[in-house]
Amino acid sequence: MWTKELFGTDIYHLAAAFVLYSMLGWLVESIYMSFCNRKLTNRGFGRGPFCPIYGFGAVACYLILSPLKGQYIKVYIIGAVLATVFEFIVGKGMIRFLGELWWDYKDKPFNYKGIICLESTIAWGFYAIGVIQFVHAGIYWLIDRVSIRTGIHLVEMALVLVVIDYAVQLAKVFDIDVREKRDRFIERCHAFLNR
C-alpha cells in the first residue's frame, strides 16, 4: 500500500509529508499565537502537536501547484485563493459540526463572517511560495533520511496517537461519557456470555 502512487508520489511520502506539515503548522501557529497572546498557546484541537488543516493544505498545495514551480506570481495567486477557499470550507464545517470556530477574524479588516480575511489570504500566498519553492524539498529530504520501514512505523504511530487524541477531544466536545459507555459495553458482554 505504502509504495502505490497517488498523483505521481508514493503514499508513504504523502502520508509522511502530511504528518510533518501538520506538526510544523502546529508549531508555527502555536509560536505565533503565543507571541500574540503573550502566553503559551496550544493551537491544536488535541493535546498533541498536530494541526491536520496544515497537513492537508500543504500536501494539497504541493500536489496542485508543483507544476508551477518557479512561476512565483501564479503560485502566489492560486495558492492564496485555494488556501482561502479551504480555510472557508473548514471554518463553515467547524461551525456546522462542532458549533464553534477556532479562529476569529472579526477584528481584522476585510473579513467575511470572521472566517476568512484579507490578511490571511495575503499570508497564504506567501506560504504557497514557501512550500513550493523551499519547504517541500526539505520535508522530502527529512523523510528520506529515515529508512522506509522505520518511516512507515513512525507515520503509523503518529497517526494512531492523533486518532486517539482526537477521539478523546471529540468525546469532550460532544459531552460523551466514555467511562459510562465502556461500563455499559462490559455489562452487555457479561450478559451475553452468561446466557
Secondary structure, DSSP 8 states (H G I E B T S, - for coil): -TTSEETTEEHHHHHHHHHHHHHHHHHHHHHHHHHHHTS----SSSSSS--HHHHHHHHHHHHHHGGGTT-HHHHHHHHHHHHHHHHHHHHHHHHHHHSS-S---TTSTTEETTTEEHHHHHHHHHHHHHIIIIIHHHHHHHHHTS-HHHHHHHHHHHHHHHHHHHHHHHHHHTT--HHHHHHHHHHHHHHHHT-
